[in-house]
Amino acid sequence: MGKPGKDRNKGKSARGGSAAGGGRSRGGKSWTSGSREAKHRGIINLDRPASAIDNDPAEKTEAVVNKLPVKTAMWDFDQCDPKRCSGKKLARLGLIRNLRVGQKFQGLVISPSGKFPVAPDDREILEEHGAAVVECSWACVNEIPWNRIGGKHERLLPYLIATNPVNYGKPWKLNCVEALAATFAICGHREWATEIMSHFSWGSAFLKVNADLLDVYCKCTDADSVIKAQEEWLDKIDAEFQLREEKKARGEVDDVWLTGNMNRLAIESEEDTDDDEEEEDEDEEEEEDDDDDNEEQSDS
């Protein structure tokens, strides 16, 4: 994410639409690398749940579609598979409108041309003018005429994790609907984010996986505080990853999956307890028998 007064957008991919993430360079490292994806597994559970698998990517019949109380729009460059394109599905549902190349948008525009991240103080702009994204392929972002689209309120998205079926678990690589949901949530309208994601079988996973991050961003005030929160989060990822690597080098095990079947251990512990209780019962019965024998001998 670009800091005010510094150009940190060089070499990054587009935000919005199917390319709604945007890579970042920080300290000479790319956040879109495989190592980065491995690092943040220690903070967020990125095992792909069944809900994140798009079993039927084609549009599903929906009896009722609740209209969003906010304007949404997109520049669609027809670079994605129509059956897997979140922007096209939103258009079919009547939840987003298409913009022409050369047409500007008055609301928030999630774009790599932005200099600042979307922040809670953008709420008024969002509520009055809405939000727009760019529907394009990650593989073709350099072909987009960025200077012919956008608006005066262009914004970046802070660090978030994609859960769409194409880029599940990858940082930055949000698709169209994820970019809109993130914008809604950061600006204080989590209910709008929940509503727009409800039209996708994997939609709830995005809000669940990014719940802590979104809570952090929502507590910020402006772009600078969002940048600071993002940097602190990324530093936390680096620190936890480094700690795990050091433990691994020392041969220490802190992975629950390497400690055996925890369910089995619990069962064995219960069995041991039961055995101990049975032994105590047997000892008590023997003592009672001995007492009875002693009483009989005394009577005789």
C-alpha positions in Angstrom: 0.0 0.0 0.0 1.4 3.4 -0.9 2.3 5.8 1.9 1.6 9.5 1.4 4.4 11.2 -0.4 6.0 8.0 -1.5 5.4 6.0 -4.7 5.1 2.4 -3.5 2.9 1.3 -6.4 5.6 0.5 -8.9 5.3 -3.0 -10.2 2.1 -3.9 -8.5 -0.9 -5.5 -10.1 -4.3 -4.0 -10.4 -6.9 -3.9 -7.7 -10.6 -4.3 -8.3 -12.5 -7.0 -10.2 -10.7 -10.2 -10.7 -7.4 -8.4 -10.2 -8.6 -6.7 -7.0 -5.6 -7.4 -4.9 -2.5 -5.7 -6.1 1.0 -6.9 -5.1 3.2 -4.9 -2.8 6.9 -4.5 -2.3 8.2 -3.9 1.2 11.8 -4.2 2.2 12.7 -5.7 -1.1 10.2 -8.6 -0.7 7.0 -9.2 -2.6 3.9 -10.0 -0.5 2.6 -12.1 -3.4 5.5 -14.6 -3.1 5.0 -18.2 -2.0 6.9 -17.6 1.2 4.5 -14.8 2.1 1.5 -17.2 1.7 3.3 -19.7 3.9 4.0 -17.1 6.5 0.5 -15.9 7.1 -0.8 -19.5 7.5 0.3 -19.2 11.1 -2.1 -16.3 11.8 -5.1 -17.2 9.6 -6.3 -20.8 9.0 -6.0 -21.1 5.2 -7.0 -24.7 4.8 -9.5 -24.5 2.1 -13.0 -25.3 3.5 -15.7 -26.9 1.4 -17.5 -23.6 1.2 -14.6 -22.1 -0.7 -14.9 -24.6 -3.5 -17.1 -23.4 -6.3 -18.9 -26.6 -7.1 -21.2 -24.8 -9.5 -19.6 -21.6 -10.8 -22.5 -21.0 -13.2 -25.1 -18.5 -12.1 -27.6 -20.1 -9.7 -31.3 -19.2 -9.8 -32.2 -16.9 -7.0 -35.9 -16.2 -6.1 -35.2 -12.9 -4.4 -32.2 -10.6 -4.7 -32.0 -7.8 -2.2 -30.9 -4.6 -3.8 -27.9 -2.9 -2.2 -28.6 0.5 -0.6 -25.4 1.8 -2.3 -24.3 2.4 -5.9 -21.9 -0.1 -7.3 -20.2 -0.1 -10.8 -17.4 -1.7 -12.7 -15.3 -1.4 -15.8 -15.5 -4.9 -17.4 -12.8 -5.8 -19.8 -14.1 -9.3 -20.6 -10.8 -11.0 -19.7 -12.3 -13.6 -17.3 -14.2 -16.8 -17.6 -17.8 -15.7 -17.6 -18.8 -18.7 -15.5 -16.3 -17.8 -12.7 -16.4 -14.1 -13.0 -17.8 -12.5 -9.8 -18.4 -9.1 -11.5 -20.5 -10.7 -14.3 -22.6 -12.6 -11.8 -23.3 -9.4 -9.9 -24.3 -7.8 -13.2 -26.7 -10.7 -13.9 -28.2 -10.2 -10.5 -28.7 -6.5 -11.1 -26.3 -5.6 -8.2 -23.8 -3.7 -10.3 -23.8 -1.6 -13.4 -21.2 -1.5 -16.2 -19.1 1.6 -17.0 -17.6 2.6 -20.4 -13.9 3.1 -20.9 -13.4 6.8 -20.6 -16.2 7.2 -18.2 -15.3 8.4 -14.7 -17.0 7.4 -11.4 -17.8 9.9 -8.6 -17.5 7.4 -5.7 -14.7 5.3 -4.3 -12.7 3.6 -7.1 -10.6 0.6 -6.0 -7.6 1.0 -8.4 -3.8 0.7 -8.5 -3.8 4.4 -9.4 -4.8 5.2 -5.8 -2.3 6.8 -3.5 -4.0 6.0 -0.3 -5.9 3.0 1.1 -9.6 3.0 1.7 -10.3 4.0 5.3 -13.2 4.5 7.6 -13.3 8.2 6.9 -14.3 7.4 3.3 -17.7 6.3 4.6 -19.5 9.5 3.5 -18.2 9.2 0.0 -19.2 5.6 -0.2 -22.7 6.3 1.1 -23.3 9.2 -1.2 -21.6 8.1 -4.4 -20.9 4.3 -4.0 -17.9 2.2 -5.1 -16.5 0.9 -8.3 -14.0 -1.8 -9.3 -12.2 -3.1 -12.3 -13.2 -6.5 -13.7 -10.1 -7.9 -15.4 -7.7 -10.8 -15.3 -4.6 -10.9 -13.1 -2.7 -12.1 -16.2 -3.7 -9.1 -18.3 -3.5 -6.2 -15.9 -0.9 -4.4 -18.0 -3.3 -4.2 -20.9 -5.8 -2.0 -19.0 -5.9 1.7 -19.9 -5.8 2.9 -16.3 -5.5 6.5 -17.4 -9.0 6.3 -19.1 -10.9 4.9 -16.1 -11.2 5.8 -12.4 -12.2 9.0 -10.7 -11.1 11.5 -8.1 -11.5 9.2 -5.1 -9.2 6.3 -6.2 -8.2 4.0 -3.4 -6.0 1.0 -2.7 -7.1 -1.9 -0.6 -5.0 -2.9 2.5 -3.6 -6.3 3.1 -6.4 -8.9 2.9 -6.6 -12.6 2.0 -8.6 -13.9 -1.1 -11.0 -16.8 -0.6 -12.4 -17.0 -4.1 -12.0 -20.4 -5.8 -9.3 -19.1 -8.2 -6.9 -17.5 -5.7 -7.9 -19.0 -2.4 -5.5 -18.2 0.4 -3.4 -15.7 -1.6 -2.8 -12.2 -0.2 -3.9 -9.2 -2.2 -5.5 -11.2 -5.1 -9.1 -10.3 -4.3 -11.7 -10.5 -7.0 -14.4 -8.0 -7.9 -17.0 -8.9 -5.2 -14.3 -9.3 -2.5 -13.0 -5.9 -3.3 -16.4 -4.4 -2.9 -17.1 -6.3 0.3 -13.8 -5.2 1.8 -14.6 -1.6 1.0 -18.0 -1.8 2.6 -16.7 -3.5 5.7 -13.8 -1.0 6.2 -16.2 1.9 5.8 -18.4 0.5 8.6 -21.0 -1.3 6.6 -20.3 -5.0 7.4 -24.0 -5.7 6.7 -23.6 -4.6 3.0 -20.5 -6.8 2.8 -22.4 -9.8 4.2 -25.3 -9.2 1.7 -23.1 -8.9 -1.4 -21.1 -12.0 -0.4 -24.2 -14.0 0.3 -24.7 -14.6 -3.4 -21.6 -16.8 -3.7 -21.2 -20.3 -2.2 -17.7 -19.3 -0.9 -18.7 -15.8 0.1 -18.9 -16.3 3.9 -15.3 -17.6 3.9 -14.0 -14.2 2.9 -15.5 -12.4 5.8 -14.6 -15.2 8.2 -10.9 -15.5 7.1 -10.4 -11.7 7.2 -12.6 -11.0 10.3 -9.7 -10.0 12.6 -8.1 -7.9 9.9 -11.3 -6.1 9.0 -11.9 -5.4 12.7 -8.5 -3.8 12.9 -9.1 -1.6 9.9 -12.5 -0.6 11.1 -11.0 0.8 14.3 -8.7 3.1 12.3 -9.7 6.6 11.4 -7.9 7.6 8.2 -5.5 6.3 5.6 -2.4 6.8 7.7 -3.8 4.8 10.6 -4.8 2.0 8.1 -1.2 2.0 6.7 0.1 1.7 10.3 -2.3 -1.1 11.2 -1.3 -3.0 8.0 2.4 -2.7 8.7 2.0 -3.9 12.2 0.0 -6.9 11.0 2.7 -7.8 8.4 5.4 -7.4 11.0 3.5 -9.8 13.2 3.4 -12.3 10.4 7.1 -12.0 9.9 7.8 -12.4 13.6 5.6 -15.5 14.0 7.0 -17.1 10.8 10.6 -16.5 12.0 9.8 -18.0 15.4 8.4 -21.2 13.8 11.5 -21.4 11.5 13.8 -21.1 14.5 11.9 -23.8 16.4 12.0 -26.1 13.3 15.8 -25.6 13.0 16.1 -26.6 16.7 14.0 -29.7 16.1 11.2 -28.4 18.3 7.7 -29.4 17.4 4.8 -26.9 17.9 2.5 -28.3 15.2 -0.5 -30.1 16.7 -0.6 -32.4 13.6 2.9 -33.7 14.5 2.0 -34.7 18.0 -0.2 -37.6 17.2 -3.9 -38.1 17.2 -5.1 -35.9 20.0 -8.5 -37.6 20.0 -6.7 -40.9 20.6 -4.6 -39.4 23.4 -7.8 -38.2 25.1 -9.4 -41.6 24.8 -6.3 -43.4 26.2 -6.2 -41.0 29.1 -9.9 -41.7 29.8 -9.2 -45.5 29.6 -6.3 -45.1 32.0 -8.6 -43.2 34.4 -11.2 -46.0 34.1 -8.6 -48.7 34.8 -7.4 -46.8 37.9 -11.0 -46.5 39.2 -11.6 -50.2 38.6 -8.5 -51.1 40.5 -9.6 -48.9 43.4 -13.0 -50.5 43.4 -11.4 -54.0 43.5 -9.1 -52.9 46.4 -12.1 -51.6 48.3 -14.1 -54.9 47.8 -11.1 -56.9 49.0 -10.9 -54.8 52.1 -14.6 -55.2 52.8 -14.3 -59.0 52.4 -11.4 -59.1 54.9 -13.4 -57.0 57.3 -16.3 -59.5 57.0 -14.0 -62.5 57.6 -12.6 -60.8 60.7 -16.0 -60.1 62.1 -17.1 -63.8 61.6 -13.9 -65.0 63.4 -14.6 -62.7 66.3 -18.2 -64.0 66.6 -17.0 -67.6 66.6 
